[in-house]
């Protein structure tokens, strides 16, 4: 538990085991006092690991397209034919042809957001009040993703929030909200 050369996760497990197995002893008391510090060390060590950053060359421009993706920490299960729990994905993209985008996608189902008429989504950054953003479906009219307008405002607010919740209407499913752990987002990794 006191060996700083060991991983924080291992030290935390040892401390919790000592505190739980030997309460009131010198070792148990010392372990109890160390647990909050080790929990913070574990949190810092894992900060941002939920983000997946990708880069690929756009074949038309030979320039880089970069994305940052995070899966929702919660799931929703829809009625047939879209049953089974599913996550949503939040993607931040910079593309040489299409510009900068905030994209939310689901695995199965029908987001009610058309390319020609658009829609509104409710977004909550951390503990702030929810904000309404305009959104649009893709030009091919597929129903599993939508583009949230206001890239700069969205990314600025997201960078200072550990959690982002997005509520969007889904055909015959109401307006479920997906929650994304956005802590540790690194905008510098989106440089083209």
FITORTI-753412 format. One line per field, with one value per residue: residue in three letters; chain; residue number from 1; x, y, z of N, C-alpha, C, O, CB in turn. Coordinates in steps of 0.1 Angstrom, whole numbers. Atoms other than C-alpha are relative to their C-alpha. Glycine has a CB too. Layout:
BEGIN
r = [ALA | ...]
c = [A | ...]
k = [NUM | ...]
n_c1 = [X | ...]
n_c2 = [Y | ...]
n_c3 = [Z | ...]
ca_c1 = [X | ...]
ca_c2 = [Y | ...]
ca_c3 = [Z | ...]
c_c1 = [X | ...]
c_c2 = [Y | ...]
c_c3 = [Z | ...]
o_c1 = [X | ...]
o_c2 = [Y | ...]
o_c3 = [Z | ...]
cb_c1 = [X | ...]
cb_c2 = [Y | ...]
cb_c3 = [Z | ...]
end
This chain:
BEGIN
r = [UNK | UNK | UNK | UNK | UNK | UNK | UNK | UNK | UNK | UNK | UNK | UNK | UNK | UNK | UNK | UNK | UNK | UNK | UNK | UNK | UNK | UNK | UNK | UNK | UNK | UNK | UNK | UNK | UNK | UNK | UNK | UNK | UNK | UNK | UNK | UNK | UNK | UNK | UNK | UNK | UNK | UNK | UNK | UNK | UNK | UNK | UNK | UNK | UNK | UNK | UNK | UNK | UNK | UNK | UNK | UNK | UNK | UNK | UNK | UNK | UNK | UNK | UNK | UNK | UNK | UNK | UNK | UNK | UNK | UNK | UNK | UNK | UNK | UNK | UNK | UNK | UNK | UNK | UNK | UNK | UNK | UNK | UNK | UNK | UNK | UNK | UNK | UNK | UNK | UNK | UNK | UNK | UNK | UNK | UNK | UNK | UNK | UNK | UNK | UNK | UNK | UNK | UNK | UNK | UNK | UNK | UNK | UNK | UNK | UNK | UNK | UNK | UNK | UNK | UNK | UNK | UNK | UNK | UNK | UNK | UNK | UNK | UNK | UNK | UNK | UNK | UNK | UNK | UNK | UNK | UNK | UNK | UNK | UNK | UNK | UNK | UNK | UNK | UNK | UNK | UNK | UNK | UNK | UNK | UNK | UNK | UNK | UNK | UNK | UNK | UNK | UNK | UNK | UNK | UNK | UNK | UNK | UNK | UNK | UNK | UNK | UNK | UNK | UNK | UNK | UNK | UNK | UNK | UNK | UNK | UNK | UNK | UNK | UNK | UNK | UNK | UNK | UNK | UNK | UNK | UNK | UNK | UNK | UNK | UNK | UNK | UNK | UNK | UNK | UNK | UNK | UNK]
c = [A | A | A | A | A | A | A | A | A | A | A | A | A | A | A | A | A | A | A | A | A | A | A | A | A | A | A | A | A | A | A | A | A | A | A | A | A | A | A | A | A | A | A | A | A | A | A | A | A | A | A | A | A | A | A | A | A | A | A | A | A | A | A | A | A | A | A | A | A | A | A | A | A | A | A | A | A | A | A | A | A | A | A | A | A | A | A | A | A | A | A | A | A | A | A | A | A | A | A | A | A | A | A | A | A | A | A | A | A | A | A | A | A | A | A | A | A | A | A | A | A | A | A | A | A | A | A | A | A | A | A | A | A | A | A | A | A | A | A | A | A | A | A | A | A | A | A | A | A | A | A | A | A | A | A | A | A | A | A | A | A | A | A | A | A | A | A | A | A | A | A | A | A | A | A | A | A | A | A | A | A | A | A | A | A | A | A | A | A | A | A | A]
k = [1 | 2 | 3 | 4 | 5 | 6 | 7 | 8 | 9 | 10 | 11 | 12 | 13 | 14 | 15 | 16 | 17 | 18 | 19 | 20 | 21 | 22 | 23 | 24 | 25 | 26 | 27 | 28 | 29 | 30 | 31 | 32 | 33 | 34 | 35 | 36 | 37 | 38 | 39 | 40 | 41 | 42 | 43 | 44 | 45 | 46 | 47 | 48 | 49 | 50 | 51 | 52 | 53 | 54 | 55 | 56 | 57 | 58 | 59 | 60 | 61 | 62 | 63 | 64 | 65 | 66 | 67 | 68 | 69 | 70 | 71 | 72 | 73 | 74 | 75 | 76 | 77 | 78 | 79 | 80 | 81 | 82 | 83 | 84 | 85 | 86 | 87 | 88 | 89 | 90 | 91 | 92 | 93 | 94 | 95 | 96 | 97 | 98 | 99 | 100 | 101 | 102 | 103 | 104 | 105 | 106 | 107 | 108 | 109 | 110 | 111 | 112 | 113 | 114 | 115 | 116 | 117 | 118 | 119 | 120 | 121 | 122 | 123 | 124 | 125 | 126 | 127 | 128 | 129 | 130 | 131 | 132 | 133 | 134 | 135 | 136 | 137 | 138 | 139 | 140 | 141 | 142 | 143 | 144 | 145 | 146 | 147 | 148 | 149 | 150 | 151 | 152 | 153 | 154 | 155 | 156 | 157 | 158 | 159 | 160 | 161 | 162 | 163 | 164 | 165 | 166 | 167 | 168 | 169 | 170 | 171 | 172 | 173 | 174 | 175 | 176 | 177 | 178 | 179 | 180 | 181 | 182 | 183 | 184 | 185 | 186 | 187 | 188 | 189 | 190 | 191 | 192]
n_c1 = [8 | -9 | -11 | 4 | -4 | 12 | 11 | 10 | 12 | -4 | -1 | 13 | 6 | -6 | 4 | 14 | 0 | -5 | 9 | 12 | -4 | -6 | 4 | -4 | -14 | -9 | -1 | 13 | 2 | -9 | 6 | 12 | -4 | -6 | 9 | 4 | -11 | -2 | 11 | -3 | -10 | 6 | 8 | -9 | -7 | 9 | 6 | -1 | -3 | 12 | 0 | -8 | -4 | -3 | -3 | -1 | -1 | 12 | -5 | 2 | -9 | -13 | -2 | 5 | 12 | -2 | 12 | 0 | 13 | 2 | 13 | 9 | -1 | 12 | 6 | 14 | 5 | 12 | 8 | -4 | -11 | -12 | -3 | -13 | -6 | -10 | -6 | -1 | -14 | -1 | -12 | -5 | -8 | -6 | -2 | -5 | 11 | 13 | -1 | 0 | 13 | 4 | 9 | 4 | 5 | 5 | -2 | 12 | 12 | 3 | 0 | 9 | -7 | -2 | -10 | 7 | 8 | -7 | 6 | -7 | -4 | -3 | -13 | -4 | -15 | -2 | 11 | 7 | 13 | 0 | 0 | 5 | -8 | 5 | -7 | 4 | -4 | -10 | 6 | 5 | 12 | -1 | 7 | -7 | -9 | 4 | -11 | 4 | -6 | -6 | -12 | -9 | 7 | 2 | -13 | -5 | 7 | -3 | -14 | -1 | 10 | -4 | 11 | 9 | 12 | 7 | 13 | 5 | 12 | -2 | 13 | 8 | -8 | -1 | -12 | -10 | -12 | -13 | -10 | -13 | -11 | -9 | -12 | -13 | 0 | -12 | 2 | -13 | -1 | 8 | -7 | -1]
n_c2 = [-12 | -12 | 1 | -9 | 5 | 8 | -7 | -6 | 9 | 11 | -6 | -3 | 13 | 4 | -9 | 3 | 13 | -2 | -8 | 9 | 13 | -3 | -13 | -3 | 2 | -11 | 2 | -3 | -15 | -7 | 3 | -8 | -14 | 0 | 3 | -12 | -4 | 10 | -1 | -12 | 4 | 9 | -8 | -7 | 9 | 4 | -12 | -2 | 12 | 4 | -6 | 6 | -10 | 6 | -9 | 6 | -9 | -1 | 3 | -11 | -12 | 5 | -7 | 8 | -2 | 5 | 1 | 4 | 7 | 6 | 7 | -4 | 8 | 7 | 7 | 0 | 11 | -3 | 11 | 7 | 9 | -6 | 4 | 2 | -13 | -7 | -13 | -10 | -4 | -15 | -2 | -13 | 3 | -10 | 6 | -10 | -4 | -2 | -10 | 4 | 6 | 8 | 10 | 10 | 11 | 11 | 13 | 5 | -8 | -11 | -14 | -8 | -13 | 1 | -10 | -12 | -8 | -1 | 3 | -6 | 9 | -6 | 4 | -5 | 1 | 1 | -4 | -12 | 2 | 5 | -10 | 5 | -2 | 4 | 12 | 5 | 14 | 1 | -3 | 12 | 2 | 11 | -4 | 3 | -10 | -14 | -10 | -11 | -13 | -8 | 7 | -8 | -1 | 13 | 5 | -9 | 4 | 14 | 0 | -3 | 9 | 14 | 8 | -6 | 8 | -4 | 5 | -2 | 8 | 13 | 5 | 8 | 3 | -13 | -7 | 5 | -7 | 8 | -7 | 3 | -4 | -8 | -4 | 2 | -2 | -7 | -6 | -1 | 12 | -2 | -9 | 6]
n_c3 = [0 | -1 | 10 | 11 | 13 | 5 | 6 | -10 | -1 | -9 | -13 | -5 | -4 | -12 | -11 | -3 | -7 | -13 | -8 | -3 | -8 | -13 | -5 | -14 | -2 | 6 | 15 | 5 | -1 | 10 | 13 | 1 | 3 | 13 | 11 | 9 | 8 | 10 | 9 | 8 | 9 | 10 | 9 | 8 | 9 | 11 | 6 | 15 | 7 | 7 | 14 | 11 | 10 | 12 | 11 | 13 | 12 | 9 | 14 | 10 | -2 | -6 | -13 | -12 | -7 | -14 | -8 | -14 | -3 | -13 | -1 | -11 | -11 | -2 | 11 | 1 | 7 | 7 | 4 | 13 | 3 | -5 | -13 | -6 | -5 | 9 | -4 | 10 | 2 | 2 | 9 | 4 | 12 | 9 | 13 | 9 | 10 | -6 | -11 | -14 | -3 | -12 | 5 | -9 | 8 | -7 | 7 | 7 | -3 | 9 | -5 | 8 | 4 | 15 | 5 | 6 | -9 | -12 | -13 | -11 | -11 | -13 | -5 | -13 | -2 | -15 | -9 | 6 | 4 | 14 | 11 | 13 | 12 | 13 | 6 | 13 | 3 | 11 | 13 | 5 | -8 | -9 | -12 | -12 | -5 | 3 | -2 | -9 | 5 | -11 | -4 | -9 | -13 | -6 | -4 | -11 | -12 | -3 | -6 | -14 | -7 | -1 | 6 | 10 | 2 | 12 | 1 | 14 | 3 | 8 | 5 | -9 | -13 | -8 | 1 | -10 | -2 | -2 | -8 | 5 | -9 | 8 | -7 | 6 | 14 | 4 | 13 | 7 | 9 | 12 | 9 | 13]
ca_c1 = [0 | 29 | 51 | 49 | 65 | 33 | 3 | -22 | -50 | -30 | -22 | -58 | -70 | -45 | -55 | -92 | -85 | -65 | -90 | -119 | -101 | -84 | -104 | -92 | -56 | -27 | -24 | -62 | -64 | -34 | -50 | -83 | -66 | -47 | -77 | -90 | -55 | -51 | -86 | -76 | -44 | -64 | -88 | -59 | -42 | -73 | -83 | -91 | -85 | -121 | -115 | -103 | -84 | -81 | -65 | -67 | -59 | -89 | -84 | -97 | -75 | -46 | -51 | -57 | -91 | -91 | -117 | -122 | -148 | -163 | -191 | -220 | -217 | -253 | -274 | -310 | -330 | -356 | -385 | -382 | -366 | -340 | -339 | -308 | -291 | -271 | -247 | -245 | -212 | -202 | -177 | -157 | -144 | -122 | -124 | -106 | -137 | -166 | -152 | -156 | -185 | -201 | -218 | -239 | -247 | -267 | -262 | -298 | -330 | -343 | -332 | -359 | -336 | -338 | -312 | -338 | -357 | -333 | -342 | -333 | -314 | -310 | -275 | -263 | -226 | -218 | -241 | -251 | -286 | -296 | -291 | -309 | -288 | -299 | -290 | -293 | -294 | -269 | -274 | -280 | -310 | -297 | -313 | -286 | -266 | -271 | -248 | -251 | -245 | -224 | -191 | -170 | -195 | -201 | -164 | -155 | -182 | -174 | -137 | -146 | -172 | -166 | -200 | -221 | -257 | -275 | -312 | -326 | -359 | -360 | -389 | -415 | -390 | -395 | -364 | -338 | -307 | -272 | -245 | -209 | -178 | -159 | -132 | -97 | -107 | -76 | -84 | -47 | -51 | -75 | -49 | -49]
ca_c2 = [0 | 24 | 12 | 41 | 20 | -1 | 9 | 31 | 6 | -22 | 1 | 11 | -25 | -33 | -3 | -11 | -47 | -37 | -11 | -36 | -66 | -48 | -18 | -1 | -14 | 9 | -6 | -4 | 32 | 42 | 24 | 42 | 76 | 67 | 56 | 91 | 100 | 67 | 71 | 105 | 90 | 63 | 89 | 110 | 80 | 71 | 106 | 108 | 71 | 67 | 89 | 73 | 96 | 87 | 103 | 93 | 109 | 121 | 106 | 137 | 163 | 141 | 161 | 146 | 141 | 137 | 125 | 120 | 95 | 85 | 60 | 68 | 55 | 45 | 24 | 24 | -5 | 1 | -20 | -45 | -45 | -24 | -43 | -51 | -24 | 1 | 29 | 61 | 76 | 113 | 122 | 154 | 156 | 179 | 171 | 188 | 188 | 189 | 212 | 208 | 186 | 173 | 141 | 119 | 84 | 54 | 17 | 9 | 29 | 61 | 95 | 119 | 145 | 149 | 166 | 189 | 200 | 195 | 191 | 203 | 184 | 192 | 192 | 196 | 202 | 191 | 208 | 237 | 242 | 223 | 242 | 237 | 231 | 229 | 196 | 180 | 145 | 133 | 141 | 104 | 105 | 76 | 76 | 66 | 98 | 136 | 166 | 191 | 227 | 251 | 233 | 260 | 266 | 229 | 220 | 250 | 240 | 203 | 210 | 223 | 196 | 161 | 149 | 158 | 146 | 147 | 142 | 135 | 122 | 86 | 72 | 56 | 58 | 94 | 114 | 93 | 110 | 96 | 105 | 108 | 109 | 138 | 142 | 145 | 155 | 168 | 193 | 195 | 159 | 173 | 194 | 187]
ca_c3 = [0 | 8 | -21 | -46 | -73 | -75 | -96 | -78 | -85 | -67 | -38 | -35 | -34 | -7 | 14 | 11 | 21 | 51 | 62 | 59 | 74 | 103 | 114 | 145 | 141 | 133 | 98 | 92 | 104 | 82 | 52 | 58 | 58 | 26 | 6 | -6 | -18 | -37 | -52 | -65 | -79 | -97 | -111 | -124 | -139 | -159 | -169 | -206 | -213 | -224 | -255 | -287 | -311 | -347 | -378 | -414 | -448 | -468 | -503 | -521 | -504 | -490 | -458 | -423 | -409 | -371 | -347 | -309 | -298 | -265 | -258 | -235 | -200 | -200 | -223 | -236 | -248 | -275 | -286 | -315 | -340 | -321 | -289 | -268 | -247 | -268 | -262 | -281 | -294 | -292 | -320 | -324 | -359 | -380 | -417 | -445 | -468 | -443 | -416 | -378 | -365 | -333 | -341 | -319 | -332 | -319 | -328 | -338 | -340 | -357 | -345 | -356 | -372 | -410 | -431 | -447 | -417 | -388 | -351 | -317 | -290 | -254 | -240 | -205 | -197 | -161 | -136 | -160 | -170 | -202 | -235 | -268 | -299 | -335 | -352 | -386 | -399 | -425 | -462 | -469 | -445 | -424 | -390 | -366 | -363 | -362 | -364 | -336 | -348 | -328 | -328 | -311 | -283 | -278 | -276 | -254 | -229 | -231 | -223 | -189 | -180 | -169 | -181 | -211 | -214 | -248 | -252 | -287 | -300 | -312 | -332 | -308 | -279 | -266 | -259 | -241 | -227 | -231 | -207 | -218 | -195 | -212 | -186 | -199 | -234 | -252 | -280 | -289 | -304 | -330 | -347 | -384]
c_c1 = [9 | 11 | -4 | 4 | -11 | -10 | -9 | -12 | 3 | 1 | -13 | -7 | 6 | -5 | -14 | -1 | 5 | -10 | -13 | 3 | 5 | -3 | 4 | 15 | 8 | 0 | -14 | -3 | 8 | -6 | -12 | 3 | 6 | -9 | -4 | 12 | 3 | -12 | 2 | 11 | -5 | -8 | 9 | 7 | -9 | -7 | 2 | 2 | -13 | -1 | 9 | 2 | 4 | 4 | 2 | 1 | -13 | 6 | -1 | 9 | 14 | 3 | -6 | -14 | 2 | -13 | 4 | -13 | -1 | -14 | -7 | 3 | -13 | -5 | -15 | -4 | -13 | -8 | 5 | -2 | 14 | 4 | 14 | 5 | 10 | 5 | -1 | 15 | 0 | 14 | 3 | 9 | 4 | 3 | 4 | -11 | -13 | 1 | 0 | -14 | 0 | -10 | -4 | -7 | -5 | 3 | -12 | -11 | -1 | 0 | -9 | 6 | 3 | 10 | -7 | -7 | 7 | -8 | 7 | 3 | 3 | 13 | 3 | 15 | 2 | -13 | -7 | -14 | 0 | -1 | -5 | 10 | -8 | 8 | -6 | 4 | 10 | -7 | -6 | -13 | 0 | -5 | 8 | 10 | -6 | 12 | -6 | 8 | 6 | 13 | 9 | -5 | 0 | 14 | 6 | -7 | 3 | 14 | 0 | -11 | 5 | -11 | -8 | -12 | -7 | -13 | -5 | -12 | 3 | -14 | -6 | 7 | 1 | 13 | 10 | 12 | 12 | 10 | 14 | 10 | 10 | 12 | 12 | 0 | 12 | -2 | 12 | 2 | -8 | 6 | 2 | 14]
c_c2 = [13 | 0 | 8 | -5 | -9 | 9 | 5 | -9 | -11 | 5 | 3 | -13 | -5 | 8 | -3 | -14 | 1 | 8 | -8 | -12 | 3 | 14 | 2 | -3 | 12 | -1 | 3 | 14 | 7 | -2 | 9 | 15 | 1 | -2 | 12 | 4 | -10 | 0 | 11 | -4 | -9 | 8 | 8 | -9 | -4 | 11 | 0 | -13 | -5 | 5 | -8 | 10 | -8 | 10 | -9 | 10 | -1 | -2 | 11 | 11 | -4 | 8 | -9 | 4 | -6 | -1 | -4 | -6 | -5 | -6 | 5 | -10 | -7 | -6 | 2 | -12 | 4 | -12 | -6 | 9 | 5 | -4 | -4 | 14 | 5 | 13 | 10 | 4 | 15 | 1 | 14 | -2 | 13 | -6 | 10 | 5 | 5 | 10 | -7 | -4 | -6 | -9 | -10 | -12 | -11 | -13 | -4 | 10 | 12 | 13 | 8 | 14 | -2 | 11 | 12 | 9 | 2 | -4 | 8 | -11 | 8 | -5 | 7 | -3 | 1 | 4 | 13 | -3 | -6 | 11 | -7 | 3 | -4 | -12 | -3 | -14 | 1 | 2 | -13 | -5 | -13 | 5 | -3 | 10 | 14 | 9 | 11 | 13 | 7 | -6 | 7 | 1 | -13 | -5 | 8 | -4 | -14 | -1 | 3 | -8 | -14 | -9 | 8 | -9 | 6 | -8 | 2 | -9 | -12 | -5 | -10 | -3 | 12 | 7 | -4 | 9 | -9 | 9 | -4 | 5 | 8 | 5 | -3 | 2 | 9 | 6 | 1 | -13 | 1 | 9 | -8 | 2]
c_c3 = [0 | -11 | -13 | -14 | -6 | -6 | 11 | 2 | 10 | 15 | 6 | 5 | 13 | 12 | 4 | 7 | 14 | 9 | 4 | 9 | 14 | 5 | 14 | 3 | -6 | -15 | -7 | 0 | -11 | -14 | -3 | -4 | -14 | -12 | -9 | -9 | -11 | -10 | -10 | -10 | -11 | -10 | -10 | -11 | -12 | -7 | -15 | -7 | -7 | -14 | -9 | -11 | -12 | -11 | -12 | -11 | -8 | -14 | -10 | 2 | 5 | 13 | 11 | 4 | 14 | 8 | 15 | 3 | 14 | 0 | 12 | 12 | 4 | -13 | 0 | -8 | -6 | -3 | -13 | -12 | 5 | 14 | 3 | 4 | -10 | 6 | -12 | -1 | -3 | -8 | -2 | -12 | -7 | -13 | -10 | -10 | 7 | 12 | 14 | 4 | 14 | -5 | 11 | -8 | 10 | -8 | -8 | 4 | -10 | 7 | -9 | -3 | -15 | -5 | -6 | 9 | 14 | 12 | 11 | 10 | 12 | 5 | 13 | 3 | 16 | 7 | -6 | -3 | -15 | -10 | -12 | -11 | -12 | -5 | -13 | -2 | -12 | -14 | -6 | 7 | 8 | 14 | 13 | 5 | -4 | 3 | 8 | -4 | 12 | 5 | 10 | 14 | 7 | 6 | 11 | 13 | 5 | 7 | 15 | 8 | 0 | -6 | -9 | -2 | -13 | -1 | -14 | -2 | -8 | -3 | 10 | 13 | 9 | -3 | 10 | 1 | 2 | 7 | -4 | 10 | -9 | 7 | -8 | -15 | -4 | -14 | -8 | -9 | -12 | -10 | -13 | -6]
o_c1 = [5 | 19 | -12 | 0 | -10 | -11 | -12 | -17 | -5 | -3 | -15 | -13 | -2 | -8 | -18 | -9 | -1 | -12 | -18 | -6 | 3 | 5 | 4 | 20 | 2 | -1 | -14 | -9 | 3 | -5 | -14 | -4 | 6 | -6 | -4 | 9 | 5 | -9 | -1 | 11 | -1 | -7 | 6 | 8 | -4 | -15 | 13 | 2 | -12 | -9 | 20 | -7 | 12 | -1 | 7 | -5 | -17 | 15 | 6 | 13 | 23 | 15 | -14 | -18 | 7 | -22 | 14 | -23 | 9 | -23 | -1 | 6 | -13 | 0 | -21 | 3 | -23 | -4 | 13 | -12 | 24 | 11 | 22 | 4 | 18 | -1 | -4 | 23 | -8 | 24 | -6 | 19 | -3 | 12 | -2 | -11 | -19 | -9 | 3 | -24 | 10 | -21 | 5 | -15 | 0 | 5 | -10 | -11 | 6 | -10 | -8 | 3 | 13 | 12 | -1 | -10 | 3 | -20 | 17 | -4 | 7 | 15 | 0 | 19 | -1 | -23 | -16 | -18 | 9 | -8 | -3 | 14 | -16 | 20 | -17 | 14 | 12 | -19 | -14 | -18 | -10 | -5 | 2 | 18 | -15 | 21 | -16 | 20 | 2 | 15 | 12 | 2 | 3 | 15 | 12 | 0 | 5 | 16 | 10 | -13 | 11 | -8 | -11 | -10 | -9 | -14 | -6 | -13 | 10 | -23 | 0 | 4 | 8 | 19 | 12 | 16 | 11 | 10 | 17 | 9 | 18 | 20 | 13 | 10 | 14 | 1 | 12 | 9 | -8 | 0 | 6 | 17]
o_c2 = [22 | 9 | 4 | 0 | -13 | 21 | -2 | -10 | -15 | -1 | 1 | -13 | -10 | 3 | -3 | -15 | -5 | 4 | -7 | -15 | -5 | 22 | -8 | 2 | 20 | 9 | 10 | 20 | 16 | 7 | 14 | 21 | 12 | 2 | 11 | 8 | -6 | -2 | 10 | 0 | -8 | 6 | 8 | -5 | -7 | 9 | 0 | -13 | -14 | 1 | -13 | 16 | -17 | 22 | -20 | 21 | -11 | 5 | 12 | 18 | 4 | 8 | -18 | 15 | -18 | 7 | -10 | 1 | -9 | -1 | 9 | -22 | -16 | -3 | 6 | -16 | 7 | -24 | -1 | 17 | 0 | 3 | -5 | 24 | -2 | 20 | 6 | 1 | 20 | -4 | 22 | -9 | 23 | -15 | 21 | 16 | 15 | 14 | -19 | 3 | -11 | -5 | -14 | -9 | -12 | -12 | -8 | 16 | 12 | 16 | 8 | 24 | -9 | 21 | 23 | 20 | 11 | -9 | 15 | -21 | 20 | -17 | 18 | -15 | 11 | -2 | 18 | -15 | -2 | 21 | -19 | 14 | -14 | -12 | 2 | -18 | 11 | -1 | -13 | -16 | -18 | 17 | -1 | 8 | 16 | 5 | 17 | 13 | 5 | -7 | 1 | -1 | -14 | -9 | 2 | -6 | -17 | -9 | -1 | -5 | -19 | -21 | 20 | -21 | 18 | -20 | 14 | -20 | -11 | -5 | -21 | -13 | 12 | 7 | 2 | 16 | -19 | 21 | -16 | 17 | 1 | 13 | -14 | -2 | 19 | -1 | 2 | -12 | -8 | 14 | -19 | -3]
o_c3 = [-6 | -12 | -21 | -24 | -17 | -3 | 21 | 14 | 19 | 24 | 18 | 15 | 22 | 23 | 16 | 16 | 23 | 20 | 14 | 17 | 23 | 7 | 22 | 13 | -13 | -22 | -17 | -10 | -17 | -22 | -14 | -12 | -20 | -23 | -21 | -20 | -23 | -22 | -22 | -22 | -23 | -22 | -22 | -22 | -23 | -16 | -20 | -19 | -16 | -22 | -6 | -16 | -11 | -10 | -12 | -9 | -12 | -18 | -19 | -7 | 5 | 17 | 9 | 5 | 15 | 6 | 18 | 1 | 20 | -6 | 22 | 10 | 13 | -24 | 10 | -17 | 1 | -1 | -20 | -11 | 1 | 21 | -6 | -3 | -16 | 13 | -23 | 8 | -11 | -3 | -6 | -11 | -7 | -14 | -10 | -15 | 3 | 17 | 15 | 1 | 19 | -10 | 19 | -17 | 22 | -20 | -20 | 15 | -20 | 13 | -21 | 3 | -19 | 1 | -5 | 7 | 21 | 11 | 8 | 11 | 11 | 6 | 15 | 2 | 22 | 5 | 1 | -3 | -22 | -8 | -14 | -13 | -11 | -2 | -17 | 3 | -18 | -15 | -15 | 4 | 12 | 16 | 24 | 14 | -12 | 11 | 5 | -5 | 24 | 17 | 21 | 23 | 19 | 17 | 21 | 24 | 17 | 16 | 21 | 20 | -10 | -9 | -6 | -5 | -14 | 0 | -19 | 5 | -18 | 5 | 12 | 19 | 19 | -14 | 21 | -9 | 9 | 5 | -6 | 15 | -17 | 1 | -14 | -22 | 3 | -24 | -20 | -19 | -21 | -19 | -13 | -17]
cb_c1 = [-9 | 6 | 2 | 7 | 13 | -6 | -7 | -5 | -4 | 13 | 9 | -9 | 2 | 15 | 1 | -9 | 9 | 14 | -5 | -6 | 10 | 15 | -16 | -8 | 4 | 14 | 4 | -10 | 3 | 14 | -4 | -9 | 10 | 11 | -13 | -4 | 13 | 1 | -13 | 4 | 11 | -9 | -8 | 10 | 5 | -11 | 5 | 11 | 5 | -13 | 6 | -8 | 11 | -11 | 14 | -11 | 12 | -7 | -6 | -15 | -7 | 11 | -6 | 10 | -12 | 10 | -9 | 4 | -2 | 1 | 2 | -15 | 5 | -11 | 3 | -6 | -1 | 3 | -15 | -8 | 1 | -1 | -9 | 10 | 6 | -7 | 16 | -9 | 7 | 0 | -1 | 7 | -9 | 12 | -13 | 12 | -4 | -6 | -10 | 5 | -4 | -5 | 7 | -10 | 10 | -15 | 4 | -3 | 1 | -13 | 14 | -13 | 13 | -14 | 8 | -9 | -14 | 5 | -1 | -10 | 13 | -12 | 11 | -9 | 7 | 11 | 5 | 8 | -9 | -11 | 14 | -14 | 13 | 0 | -1 | 5 | -13 | 8 | 10 | 10 | -12 | 14 | -13 | 8 | 13 | -12 | 4 | 4 | -11 | -10 | 9 | 3 | -14 | -5 | 10 | -3 | -15 | 0 | 9 | -3 | -14 | 3 | -9 | 7 | -10 | 9 | -10 | 11 | -11 | 8 | 1 | -4 | 14 | -1 | -2 | 4 | -1 | 5 | -2 | 3 | 7 | -8 | 0 | 4 | -14 | 12 | -6 | 12 | -4 | -14 | 13 | -11]
cb_c2 = [0 | 1 | -15 | 14 | -8 | -9 | -9 | 14 | -6 | -6 | 13 | 7 | -11 | 1 | 15 | -1 | -10 | 8 | 13 | -4 | -8 | -1 | 2 | -7 | -14 | -2 | -14 | -8 | 5 | -5 | -15 | 0 | 5 | -10 | -7 | 11 | 1 | -14 | 1 | 12 | -8 | -11 | 10 | 8 | -12 | -9 | 13 | 9 | -11 | 4 | 14 | -13 | 9 | -10 | 7 | -11 | -3 | 14 | -13 | 4 | 8 | 2 | 14 | 1 | -7 | 9 | -11 | 12 | -12 | 11 | -16 | 0 | 9 | 10 | -15 | 13 | -13 | 8 | 4 | -13 | -2 | 15 | -12 | -7 | -2 | 2 | -3 | 13 | -8 | 8 | -8 | 7 | -8 | 8 | -8 | -5 | -12 | -12 | 10 | 10 | -10 | 10 | -9 | 6 | -6 | 1 | -11 | -14 | 6 | -3 | 5 | 2 | 2 | 2 | -7 | -5 | -6 | 14 | -15 | 11 | -8 | -3 | 5 | -7 | 12 | 9 | 3 | 5 | 13 | -10 | 5 | 5 | -8 | 12 | -12 | 10 | -8 | -13 | 6 | -11 | -1 | -6 | -7 | -13 | -1 | 4 | 5 | -4 | 8 | 3 | -3 | 14 | 6 | -10 | 0 | 14 | 1 | -9 | 9 | 15 | 1 | -4 | -6 | 4 | 0 | -3 | 6 | -4 | 9 | -10 | -6 | -13 | -5 | -4 | 16 | -14 | 10 | -4 | -4 | 7 | -12 | 11 | -6 | -14 | 7 | -9 | 13 | 1 | -12 | 5 | 5 | 5]
cb_c3 = [12 | 13 | -4 | 2 | 2 | 11 | -11 | -5 | -13 | -5 | -1 | -11 | -11 | -1 | -5 | -13 | -8 | 0 | -8 | -13 | -8 | -1 | -1 | 10 | -6 | 6 | -3 | 8 | 14 | 1 | -1 | 13 | 10 | -1 | 6 | 9 | 9 | 6 | 8 | 8 | 8 | 6 | 8 | 8 | 7 | 7 | 7 | -3 | 10 | 8 | 1 | -6 | 6 | -6 | 3 | -3 | -8 | 2 | -5 | 1 | 11 | -10 | 0 | 11 | -8 | 7 | -5 | 10 | -10 | 11 | 0 | -4 | 12 | 6 | -1 | -7 | 9 | -13 | -2 | -1 | -15 | -1 | 4 | -11 | 13 | -13 | 3 | 3 | -11 | 13 | -13 | 13 | -10 | 7 | -4 | -8 | -9 | 5 | 0 | 10 | -10 | 12 | -12 | 10 | -9 | 4 | 10 | 4 | 14 | -8 | 1 | 8 | 9 | -7 | -12 | -11 | 3 | 2 | 3 | 7 | -5 | 11 | -11 | 12 | -7 | 4 | 14 | -12 | 0 | -2 | -3 | -3 | 1 | -10 | 10 | -11 | -4 | 0 | -9 | 1 | -10 | 1 | 1 | -2 | -7 | 9 | -15 | 15 | -7 | 11 | -13 | -6 | -2 | -10 | -12 | -3 | -2 | -12 | -8 | 2 | -7 | 15 | 12 | -13 | 12 | -13 | 11 | -10 | -6 | 9 | -14 | -7 | -3 | 14 | 1 | -3 | 13 | -14 | 15 | -14 | 7 | -6 | 14 | 3 | -5 | 1 | 2 | 9 | 8 | 4 | 6 | -10]
end
